[in-house]
Amino acid sequence: MNSEAFVDTIRKARQIINHSNQLAFDMNLMDIDGGFLGNVGTDALFKALIAAINCALDKHFLSSCGVQIIAEPAYYYVASAENYLCWRVLFYLNCEKMFNKLSTNRML
């Protein structure tokens, strides 16, 4: 994951919002969508990414600029849970197959 991609996009978003304001469009919300890594061992990378994003936001979007900024790092928060759930489902599916096979063999 490259923090420069986020930093460059935030800079370009500022330019787009400035241009839209000149055309009488009131853009007042910017959503930094997902794409954040959430795998085990990516905490340091995530923290570095957030630091770069916050620095870019401080530079291009002052708190008084009137643009509300939201972020949705959902994948970061649920990736581990998703992994756990998939492993549990696979475990139960495989156990059910083994149980059925063992039960059938015992009936014969």
MMTF fields as JSON, N, C-alpha, C and O atoms, coordinates in Angstrom:
{
  "mmtfVersion": "1.0.0",
  "mmtfProducer": "UNKNOWN",
  "numBonds": 431,
  "numAtoms": 432,
  "numGroups": 108,
  "numChains": 1,
  "numModels": 1,
  "chainsPerModel": [1],
  "groupsPerChain": [108],
  "chainIdList": ["A"],
  "bondAtomList": [4, 2, 8, 6, 12, 10, 16, 14, 20, 18, 24, 22, 28, 26, 32, 30, 36, 34, 40, 38, 44, 42, 48, 46, 52, 50, 56, 54, 60, 58, 64, 62, 68, 66, 72, 70, 76, 74, 80, 78, 84, 82, 88, 86, 92, 90, 96, 94, 100, 98, 104, 102, 108, 106, 112, 110, 116, 114, 120, 118, 124, 122, 128, 126, 132, 130, 136, 134, 140, 138, 144, 142, 148, 146, 152, 150, 156, 154, 160, 158, 164, 162, 168, 166, 172, 170, 176, 174, 180, 178, 184, 182, 188, 186, 192, 190, 196, 194, 200, 198, 204, 202, 208, 206, 212, 210, 216, 214, 220, 218, 224, 222, 228, 226, 232, 230, 236, 234, 240, 238, 244, 242, 248, 246, 252, 250, 256, 254, 260, 258, 264, 262, 268, 266, 272, 270, 276, 274, 280, 278, 284, 282, 288, 286, 292, 290, 296, 294, 300, 298, 304, 302, 308, 306, 312, 310, 316, 314, 320, 318, 324, 322, 328, 326, 332, 330, 336, 334, 340, 338, 344, 342, 348, 346, 352, 350, 356, 354, 360, 358, 364, 362, 368, 366, 372, 370, 376, 374, 380, 378, 384, 382, 388, 386, 392, 390, 396, 394, 400, 398, 404, 402, 408, 406, 412, 410, 416, 414, 420, 418, 424, 422, 428, 426],
  "bondOrderList": [1, 1, 1, 1, 1, 1, 1, 1, 1, 1, 1, 1, 1, 1, 1, 1, 1, 1, 1, 1, 1, 1, 1, 1, 1, 1, 1, 1, 1, 1, 1, 1, 1, 1, 1, 1, 1, 1, 1, 1, 1, 1, 1, 1, 1, 1, 1, 1, 1, 1, 1, 1, 1, 1, 1, 1, 1, 1, 1, 1, 1, 1, 1, 1, 1, 1, 1, 1, 1, 1, 1, 1, 1, 1, 1, 1, 1, 1, 1, 1, 1, 1, 1, 1, 1, 1, 1, 1, 1, 1, 1, 1, 1, 1, 1, 1, 1, 1, 1, 1, 1, 1, 1, 1, 1, 1, 1],
  "groupList": [{"groupName": "MET", "atomNameList": ["N", "CA", "C", "O"], "elementList": ["N", "C", "C", "O"], "formalChargeList": [0, 0, 0, 0], "bondAtomList": [1, 0, 2, 1, 3, 2], "bondOrderList": [1, 1, 2], "singleLetterCode": "M", "chemCompType": "L-PEPTIDE LINKING"}, {"groupName": "ASN", "atomNameList": ["N", "CA", "C", "O"], "elementList": ["N", "C", "C", "O"], "formalChargeList": [0, 0, 0, 0], "bondAtomList": [1, 0, 2, 1, 3, 2], "bondOrderList": [1, 1, 2], "singleLetterCode": "N", "chemCompType": "L-PEPTIDE LINKING"}, {"groupName": "SER", "atomNameList": ["N", "CA", "C", "O"], "elementList": ["N", "C", "C", "O"], "formalChargeList": [0, 0, 0, 0], "bondAtomList": [1, 0, 2, 1, 3, 2], "bondOrderList": [1, 1, 2], "singleLetterCode": "S", "chemCompType": "L-PEPTIDE LINKING"}, {"groupName": "GLU", "atomNameList": ["N", "CA", "C", "O"], "elementList": ["N", "C", "C", "O"], "formalChargeList": [0, 0, 0, 0], "bondAtomList": [1, 0, 2, 1, 3, 2], "bondOrderList": [1, 1, 2], "singleLetterCode": "E", "chemCompType": "L-PEPTIDE LINKING"}, {"groupName": "ALA", "atomNameList": ["N", "CA", "C", "O"], "elementList": ["N", "C", "C", "O"], "formalChargeList": [0, 0, 0, 0], "bondAtomList": [1, 0, 2, 1, 3, 2], "bondOrderList": [1, 1, 2], "singleLetterCode": "A", "chemCompType": "L-PEPTIDE LINKING"}, {"groupName": "PHE", "atomNameList": ["N", "CA", "C", "O"], "elementList": ["N", "C", "C", "O"], "formalChargeList": [0, 0, 0, 0], "bondAtomList": [1, 0, 2, 1, 3, 2], "bondOrderList": [1, 1, 2], "singleLetterCode": "F", "chemCompType": "L-PEPTIDE LINKING"}, {"groupName": "VAL", "atomNameList": ["N", "CA", "C", "O"], "elementList": ["N", "C", "C", "O"], "formalChargeList": [0, 0, 0, 0], "bondAtomList": [1, 0, 2, 1, 3, 2], "bondOrderList": [1, 1, 2], "singleLetterCode": "V", "chemCompType": "L-PEPTIDE LINKING"}, {"groupName": "ASP", "atomNameList": ["N", "CA", "C", "O"], "elementList": ["N", "C", "C", "O"], "formalChargeList": [0, 0, 0, 0], "bondAtomList": [1, 0, 2, 1, 3, 2], "bondOrderList": [1, 1, 2], "singleLetterCode": "D", "chemCompType": "L-PEPTIDE LINKING"}, {"groupName": "THR", "atomNameList": ["N", "CA", "C", "O"], "elementList": ["N", "C", "C", "O"], "formalChargeList": [0, 0, 0, 0], "bondAtomList": [1, 0, 2, 1, 3, 2], "bondOrderList": [1, 1, 2], "singleLetterCode": "T", "chemCompType": "L-PEPTIDE LINKING"}, {"groupName": "ILE", "atomNameList": ["N", "CA", "C", "O"], "elementList": ["N", "C", "C", "O"], "formalChargeList": [0, 0, 0, 0], "bondAtomList": [1, 0, 2, 1, 3, 2], "bondOrderList": [1, 1, 2], "singleLetterCode": "I", "chemCompType": "L-PEPTIDE LINKING"}, {"groupName": "ARG", "atomNameList": ["N", "CA", "C", "O"], "elementList": ["N", "C", "C", "O"], "formalChargeList": [0, 0, 0, 0], "bondAtomList": [1, 0, 2, 1, 3, 2], "bondOrderList": [1, 1, 2], "singleLetterCode": "R", "chemCompType": "L-PEPTIDE LINKING"}, {"groupName": "LYS", "atomNameList": ["N", "CA", "C", "O"], "elementList": ["N", "C", "C", "O"], "formalChargeList": [0, 0, 0, 0], "bondAtomList": [1, 0, 2, 1, 3, 2], "bondOrderList": [1, 1, 2], "singleLetterCode": "K", "chemCompType": "L-PEPTIDE LINKING"}, {"groupName": "GLN", "atomNameList": ["N", "CA", "C", "O"], "elementList": ["N", "C", "C", "O"], "formalChargeList": [0, 0, 0, 0], "bondAtomList": [1, 0, 2, 1, 3, 2], "bondOrderList": [1, 1, 2], "singleLetterCode": "Q", "chemCompType": "L-PEPTIDE LINKING"}, {"groupName": "HIS", "atomNameList": ["N", "CA", "C", "O"], "elementList": ["N", "C", "C", "O"], "formalChargeList": [0, 0, 0, 0], "bondAtomList": [1, 0, 2, 1, 3, 2], "bondOrderList": [1, 1, 2], "singleLetterCode": "H", "chemCompType": "L-PEPTIDE LINKING"}, {"groupName": "LEU", "atomNameList": ["N", "CA", "C", "O"], "elementList": ["N", "C", "C", "O"], "formalChargeList": [0, 0, 0, 0], "bondAtomList": [1, 0, 2, 1, 3, 2], "bondOrderList": [1, 1, 2], "singleLetterCode": "L", "chemCompType": "L-PEPTIDE LINKING"}, {"groupName": "GLY", "atomNameList": ["N", "CA", "C", "O"], "elementList": ["N", "C", "C", "O"], "formalChargeList": [0, 0, 0, 0], "bondAtomList": [1, 0, 2, 1, 3, 2], "bondOrderList": [1, 1, 2], "singleLetterCode": "G", "chemCompType": "PEPTIDE LINKING"}, {"groupName": "CYS", "atomNameList": ["N", "CA", "C", "O"], "elementList": ["N", "C", "C", "O"], "formalChargeList": [0, 0, 0, 0], "bondAtomList": [1, 0, 2, 1, 3, 2], "bondOrderList": [1, 1, 2], "singleLetterCode": "C", "chemCompType": "L-PEPTIDE LINKING"}, {"groupName": "PRO", "atomNameList": ["N", "CA", "C", "O"], "elementList": ["N", "C", "C", "O"], "formalChargeList": [0, 0, 0, 0], "bondAtomList": [1, 0, 2, 1, 3, 2], "bondOrderList": [1, 1, 2], "singleLetterCode": "P", "chemCompType": "L-PEPTIDE LINKING"}, {"groupName": "TYR", "atomNameList": ["N", "CA", "C", "O"], "elementList": ["N", "C", "C", "O"], "formalChargeList": [0, 0, 0, 0], "bondAtomList": [1, 0, 2, 1, 3, 2], "bondOrderList": [1, 1, 2], "singleLetterCode": "Y", "chemCompType": "L-PEPTIDE LINKING"}, {"groupName": "TRP", "atomNameList": ["N", "CA", "C", "O"], "elementList": ["N", "C", "C", "O"], "formalChargeList": [0, 0, 0, 0], "bondAtomList": [1, 0, 2, 1, 3, 2], "bondOrderList": [1, 1, 2], "singleLetterCode": "W", "chemCompType": "L-PEPTIDE LINKING"}],
  "groupTypeList": [0, 1, 2, 3, 4, 5, 6, 7, 8, 9, 10, 11, 4, 10, 12, 9, 9, 1, 13, 2, 1, 12, 14, 4, 5, 7, 0, 1, 14, 0, 7, 9, 7, 15, 15, 5, 14, 15, 1, 6, 15, 8, 7, 4, 14, 5, 11, 4, 14, 9, 4, 4, 9, 1, 16, 4, 14, 7, 11, 13, 5, 14, 2, 2, 16, 15, 6, 12, 9, 9, 4, 3, 17, 4, 18, 18, 18, 6, 4, 2, 4, 3, 1, 18, 14, 16, 19, 10, 6, 14, 5, 18, 14, 1, 16, 3, 11, 0, 5, 1, 11, 14, 2, 8, 1, 10, 0, 14],
  "groupIdList": [1, 2, 3, 4, 5, 6, 7, 8, 9, 10, 11, 12, 13, 14, 15, 16, 17, 18, 19, 20, 21, 22, 23, 24, 25, 26, 27, 28, 29, 30, 31, 32, 33, 34, 35, 36, 37, 38, 39, 40, 41, 42, 43, 44, 45, 46, 47, 48, 49, 50, 51, 52, 53, 54, 55, 56, 57, 58, 59, 60, 61, 62, 63, 64, 65, 66, 67, 68, 69, 70, 71, 72, 73, 74, 75, 76, 77, 78, 79, 80, 81, 82, 83, 84, 85, 86, 87, 88, 89, 90, 91, 92, 93, 94, 95, 96, 97, 98, 99, 100, 101, 102, 103, 104, 105, 106, 107, 108],
  "secStructList": [7, 7, 2, 2, 2, 2, 2, 2, 2, 2, 2, 2, 2, 2, 2, 2, 2, 2, 2, 2, 2, 2, 6, 6, 7, 7, 7, 7, 3, 3, 3, 3, 7, 1, 7, 7, 7, 7, 1, 6, 6, 7, 2, 2, 2, 2, 2, 2, 2, 2, 2, 2, 2, 2, 2, 2, 2, 2, 2, 2, 7, 7, 6, 6, 1, 1, 7, 3, 3, 3, 3, 7, 7, 2, 2, 2, 2, 2, 2, 2, 2, 2, 2, 2, 2, 2, 2, 2, 2, 2, 2, 2, 2, 2, 2, 2, 2, 2, 2, 2, 2, 2, 2, 2, 2, 2, 2, 7],
  "xCoordList": [0.859, 0.0, 0.901, 1.816, 0.652, 1.495, 0.814, -0.249, 1.417, 0.816, 0.818, -0.038, 1.779, 1.829, 0.577, 0.162, -0.017, -1.251, -2.362, -3.109, -2.472, -3.486, -3.175, -4.068, -1.913, -1.504, -1.78, -2.322, -1.412, -1.639, -3.131, -3.558, -3.912, -5.362, -6.007, -6.925, -5.548, -6.082, -5.759, -6.602, -4.54, -4.159, -5.052, -5.526, -5.277, -6.131, -7.586, -8.283, -8.038, -9.408, -9.577, -10.618, -8.56, -8.618, -8.763, -9.557, -8.008, -8.088, -9.474, -10.027, -10.031, -11.365, -12.419, -13.31, -12.324, -13.3, -13.175, -14.19, -11.955, -11.771, -12.402, -13.09, -12.163, -12.719, -14.248, -14.919, -14.788, -16.252, -16.887, -17.981, -16.209, -16.736, -16.788, -17.698, -15.826, -15.835, -17.004, -17.461, -17.486, -18.619, -19.943, -20.961, -19.922, -21.106, -21.637, -22.812, -20.791, -21.154, -20.6, -19.42, -21.455, -21.027, -20.64, -21.469, -19.385, -18.9, -18.4, -17.425, -19.087, -18.72, -18.484, -18.453, -18.317, -18.057, -17.029, -17.156, -16.022, -15.037, -14.956, -14.737, -15.133, -15.113, -13.841, -13.653, -12.977, -11.796, -12.255, -12.383, -12.496, -13.1, -12.089, -10.975, -12.491, -11.681, -10.373, -9.813, -9.893, -8.616, -7.491, -6.341, -7.818, -6.797, -6.548, -7.49, -5.303, -4.956, -5.411, -5.372, -5.832, -6.276, -5.716, -6.181, -4.733, -4.162, -3.291, -2.851, -3.053, -2.186, -0.796, -0.265, -0.218, 1.121, 1.172, 2.258, 0.035, 0.031, -0.226, -0.447, -0.202, -0.482, 0.488, 0.066, 1.784, 2.778, 2.537, 2.622, 2.239, 1.947, 0.692, 0.654, -0.337, -1.581, -1.328, -1.85, -0.538, -0.234, 0.551, 0.298, 1.498, 2.263, 1.357, 1.49, 0.447, -0.503, -1.403, -1.626, -1.918, -2.785, -2.024, -2.58, -0.765, 0.045, 0.205, 0.092, 0.467, 0.613, -0.702, -0.713, -1.807, -3.125, -3.448, -3.901, -3.221, -3.503, -2.661, -3.15, -1.402, -0.524, -1.061, -1.095, -1.476, -2.029, -3.335, -3.584, -4.166, -5.427, -5.165, -5.834, -4.191, -3.838, -3.327, -3.587, -2.61, -2.04, -3.101, -3.096, -4.006, -4.933, -6.357, -7.124, -6.714, -8.077, -8.042, -8.105, -7.94, -7.98, -9.336, -10.327, -9.382, -10.65, -11.723, -12.915, -11.303, -12.269, -12.682, -13.393, -12.258, -12.523, -13.954, -14.387, -14.699, -16.094, -16.319, -17.448, -15.267, -15.401, -15.325, -14.358, -16.364, -16.373, -15.674, -15.944, -14.788, -14.019, -14.348, -14.261, -14.728, -15.006, -14.124, -13.716, -13.843, -13.041, -13.763, -14.434, -13.618, -14.275, -13.247, -13.175, -12.458, -11.466, -12.066, -11.464, -13.229, -13.962, -13.156, -13.129, -12.505, -11.744, -10.649, -10.368, -10.027, -8.984, -9.529, -8.854, -10.749, -11.325, -11.928, -11.983, -12.375, -13.059, -12.246, -12.688, -11.085, -10.314, -9.988, -10.113, -9.574, -9.255, -10.501, -10.453, -11.611, -12.865, -13.309, -13.814, -13.119, -13.481, -12.64, -13.16, -11.356, -10.474, -10.929, -11.016, -11.217, -11.646, -12.93, -13.048, -13.885, -15.171, -14.993, -15.581, -14.191, -13.959, -13.326, -13.721, -12.355, -11.717, -12.701, -12.678, -13.571, -14.557, -15.556, -15.904, -16.008, -16.956, -16.307, -16.91, -15.086, -14.382, -14.185, -14.328, -13.861, -13.677, -14.965, -14.95, -16.082, -17.351, -17.8, -18.343, -17.578, -17.941, -17.132, -17.67, -15.851, -15.002, -15.347, -15.336, -15.654, -16.025, -17.327, -17.477, -18.259, -19.539, -19.309, -19.915, -18.451, -18.148, -17.499, -17.838, -16.56, -15.9, -16.891, -16.864, -17.761, -18.752, -19.693, -19.985, -20.165, -21.057, -20.355, -20.958, -19.099, -18.34, -18.149, -18.319, -17.8, -17.611, -18.921, -18.949, -20.001, -21.309, -21.759, -22.299, -21.549, -21.945, -21.143, -21.692, -19.848, -18.994, -19.398, -19.333, -19.805, -20.173, -21.502, -21.727, -22.372, -23.676, -23.551, -24.381, -22.521, -22.347, -21.788, -21.552],
  "yCoordList": [-1.165, 0.0, 1.222, 1.321, 2.14, 3.302, 4.537, 4.935, 5.145, 6.334, 7.515, 8.394, 7.537, 8.639, 8.685, 9.762, 7.548, 7.516, 8.262, 9.025, 8.041, 8.749, 10.24, 11.072, 10.576, 11.981, 12.721, 13.826, 12.123, 12.748, 12.901, 13.916, 11.905, 11.967, 13.049, 13.727, 13.224, 14.284, 15.65, 16.547, 15.814, 17.076, 17.341, 18.46, 16.314, 16.473, 16.738, 17.493, 16.128, 16.372, 17.836, 18.435, 18.409, 19.835, 20.684, 21.624, 20.365, 21.107, 20.968, 21.946, 19.776, 19.543, 20.316, 20.922, 20.299, 21.031, 22.526, 23.215, 23.045, 24.468, 24.824, 25.837, 23.989, 24.239, 24.161, 24.99, 23.19, 23.058, 24.24, 24.674, 24.761, 25.942, 27.151, 27.973, 27.267, 28.353, 28.215, 29.205, 26.99, 26.734, 26.69, 26.257, 27.137, 27.233, 25.879, 25.763, 24.866, 23.588, 23.588, 23.863, 23.28, 23.285, 21.87, 21.107, 21.541, 20.223, 20.367, 21.069, 19.69, 19.854, 18.527, 18.488, 17.451, 16.149, 15.386, 15.263, 14.883, 14.032, 12.727, 12.728, 11.628, 10.302, 9.582, 9.257, 9.34, 8.522, 7.093, 6.619, 6.424, 5.094, 4.058, 4.391, 2.808, 1.686, 1.526, 2.493, 0.324, 0.043, -0.078, -0.301, 0.068, -0.054, -1.529, -2.312, -1.893, -3.279, -3.635, -2.793, -4.851, -5.277, -6.612, -7.204, -7.093, -8.396, -8.307, -7.226, -9.436, -9.493, -9.004, -9.39, -8.163, -7.659, -6.381, -5.942, -5.774, -4.544, -3.31, -2.23, -3.44, -2.294, -1.141, 0.013, -1.439, -0.383, 0.324, 1.549, -0.442, 0.141, 1.004, 2.091, 0.521, 1.273, 2.59, 3.63, 2.557, 3.78, 4.774, 5.977, 4.292, 5.174, 5.782, 6.957, 4.984, 5.459, 6.545, 7.576, 6.315, 7.294, 8.579, 9.667, 8.474, 9.667, 10.495, 11.72, 9.829, 10.534, 11.175, 12.299, 10.464, 11.004, 12.221, 13.24, 12.129, 13.261, 14.475, 15.604, 14.253, 15.356, 16.027, 17.255, 15.228, 15.779, 16.522, 17.568, 15.987, 16.665, 17.991, 18.984, 18.018, 19.271, 20.305, 21.498, 19.852, 20.761, 21.289, 22.475, 20.428, 20.803, 21.103, 21.728, 20.67, 20.87, 21.378, 20.599, 22.689, 23.276, 22.991, 22.82, 22.94, 22.63, 23.677, 23.396, 24.877, 25.942, 25.991, 26.914, 25.029, 25.092, 24.715, 24.96, 24.123, 23.79, 22.436, 22.101, 21.653, 20.318, 19.296, 19.256, 18.479, 17.408, 16.198, 15.823, 15.602, 14.465, 13.247, 13.276, 12.177, 10.922, 9.833, 9.912, 8.836, 7.7, 6.424, 6.36, 5.416, 4.134, 3.009, 2.277, 2.872, 1.795, 0.454, -0.289, 0.151, -1.052, -2.32, -3.195, -2.433, -3.649, -3.853, -4.98, -2.736, -2.827, -3.452, -4.255, -3.083, -3.564, -4.961, -5.675, -5.366, -6.658, -7.744, -8.892, -7.417, -8.422, -9.626, -10.768, -9.379, -10.503, -11.312, -12.541, -10.635, -11.337, -12.143, -13.257, -11.578, -12.278, -13.543, -14.605, -13.424, -14.592, -15.659, -16.835, -15.252, -16.187, -16.891, -18.11, -16.122, -16.689, -17.707, -18.787, -17.363, -18.293, -19.591, -20.676, -19.481, -20.691, -21.537, -22.764, -20.891, -21.639, -22.352, -23.508, -21.667, -22.282, -23.477, -24.547, -23.3, -24.415, -25.578, -26.739, -25.265, -26.303, -27.095, -28.326, -26.384, -27.079, -27.867, -28.964, -27.32, -28.058, -29.346, -30.405, -29.244, -30.44, -31.429, -32.638, -30.934, -31.828, -32.554, -33.737, -31.843, -32.474, -33.606, -34.67, -33.389, -34.434, -35.634, -36.783, -35.351, -36.454, -37.206, -38.435, -36.476, -37.095, -37.986, -39.113, -37.476, -38.267, -39.523, -40.595, -39.393, -40.54, -41.575, -42.772, -41.116, -42.034, -42.707, -43.904, -41.938, -42.49, -43.539, -44.572, -43.296, -44.239, -45.526, -46.621, -45.394, -46.582, -47.423, -48.651, -46.805, -47.544, -48.263, -49.298, -47.736, -48.364, -49.657, -50.556, -49.749, -50.939, -52.01, -53.118],
  "zCoordList": [0.0, 0.0, 0.0, 0.817, -0.9, -1.088, -0.52, -0.996, 0.495, 1.102, 0.137, 0.229, -0.79, -1.762, -2.635, -3.063, -2.9, -3.698, -2.967, -3.58, -1.654, -0.87, -0.794, -0.954, -0.552, -0.434, -1.74, -1.723, -2.864, -4.17, -4.461, -5.011, -4.096, -4.324, -3.475, -3.938, -2.25, -1.384, -1.977, -1.967, -2.495, -3.147, -4.36, -4.554, -5.17, -6.353, -5.962, -6.639, -4.888, -4.415, -4.03, -4.296, -3.407, -3.042, -4.303, -4.325, -5.346, -6.605, -7.23, -7.734, -7.202, -7.767, -6.992, -7.587, -5.682, -4.858, -5.102, -5.199, -5.203, -5.505, -6.847, -6.968, -7.847, -9.18, -9.159, -9.774, -8.469, -8.408, -7.689, -8.051, -6.676, -5.985, -6.913, -6.807, -7.815, -8.796, -9.765, -10.337, -9.948, -10.837, -10.08, -10.62, -8.839, -7.974, -7.504, -7.155, -7.494, -6.876, -5.46, -5.243, -4.51, -3.115, -2.693, -2.198, -2.894, -2.468, -1.036, -0.766, -0.131, 1.274, 1.993, 3.223, 1.244, 1.849, 1.02, -0.199, 1.698, 1.035, 1.818, 3.029, 1.118, 1.728, 1.3, 0.127, 2.276, 2.007, 2.204, 3.333, 1.12, 1.169, 1.628, 2.033, 1.56, 2.036, 1.312, 0.796, 1.274, 0.655, 1.657, 1.281, 2.94, 3.969, 4.258, 4.386, 4.357, 4.669, 6.075, 6.973, 6.268, 7.579, 7.995, 8.969, 7.282, 7.607, 8.85, 9.242, 9.45, 10.623, 10.232, 9.191, 11.062, 10.809, 9.999, 9.62, 9.724, 8.923, 9.77, 9.223, 11.096, 11.962, 11.732, 11.655, 11.623, 11.416, 10.087, 10.006, 9.055, 7.744, 7.806, 7.229, 8.509, 8.652, 9.381, 8.977, 10.447, 11.209, 10.365, 10.436, 9.568, 8.679, 7.615, 7.271, 7.104, 6.101, 6.682, 6.047, 7.883, 8.538, 8.829, 8.68, 9.242, 9.501, 8.227, 8.263, 7.104, 5.822, 5.395, 4.894, 5.593, 5.236, 6.093, 5.572, 7.394, 8.286, 7.936, 7.98, 7.59, 7.182, 5.917, 5.831, 4.943, 3.695, 3.952, 3.353, 4.837, 5.162, 5.854, 5.567, 6.77, 7.446, 6.452, 6.602, 5.448, 4.453, 3.485, 3.155, 3.028, 1.961, 2.423, 1.691, 3.615, 4.105, 5.541, 6.492, 5.68, 7.016, 7.643, 6.934, 8.954, 9.632, 9.339, 9.461, 8.955, 8.659, 7.189, 6.791, 6.372, 4.929, 4.569, 3.443, 5.502, 5.24, 4.603, 4.245, 4.456, 3.877, 5.013, 5.773, 5.105, 6.098, 5.486, 4.345, 6.246, 5.744, 6.592, 7.819, 5.905, 6.6, 6.002, 4.843, 6.795, 6.325, 6.711, 7.741, 5.876, 6.115, 6.064, 5.077, 7.113, 7.111, 7.519, 8.295, 7.006, 7.428, 7.2, 8.065, 6.064, 5.774, 6.814, 7.223, 7.242, 8.261, 9.535, 10.179, 9.896, 11.146, 11.037, 12.038, 9.869, 9.758, 9.06, 9.002, 8.537, 7.803, 8.676, 8.233, 9.902, 10.787, 11.105, 11.138, 11.339, 11.62, 10.406, 10.542, 9.232, 7.995, 7.845, 7.501, 8.101, 8.055, 9.028, 8.675, 10.244, 11.286, 10.868, 10.995, 10.373, 9.967, 8.837, 8.874, 7.847, 6.729, 7.215, 6.788, 8.095, 8.618, 9.408, 9.316, 10.188, 10.973, 10.06, 10.297, 9.03, 8.096, 7.41, 7.317, 6.931, 6.286, 7.255, 6.875, 8.495, 9.505, 9.692, 9.68, 9.864, 10.082, 8.853, 8.984, 7.674, 6.462, 6.354, 6.029, 6.626, 6.563, 7.666, 7.436, 8.86, 9.964, 9.652, 9.957, 9.047, 8.694, 7.693, 7.816, 6.715, 5.73, 6.415, 6.131, 7.321, 8.024, 8.906, 8.964, 9.589, 10.468, 9.666, 10.066, 8.532, 7.675, 7.162, 7.108, 6.792, 6.293, 7.404, 7.175, 8.596, 9.723, 10.113, 10.399, 10.124, 10.497, 9.498, 9.892, 8.223, 7.181, 7.302, 7.176, 7.545, 7.679, 8.882, 8.819, 9.953, 11.158, 10.993, 11.62, 10.17, 9.971, 9.18, 9.314, 8.363, 7.531, 8.376, 7.894]
}
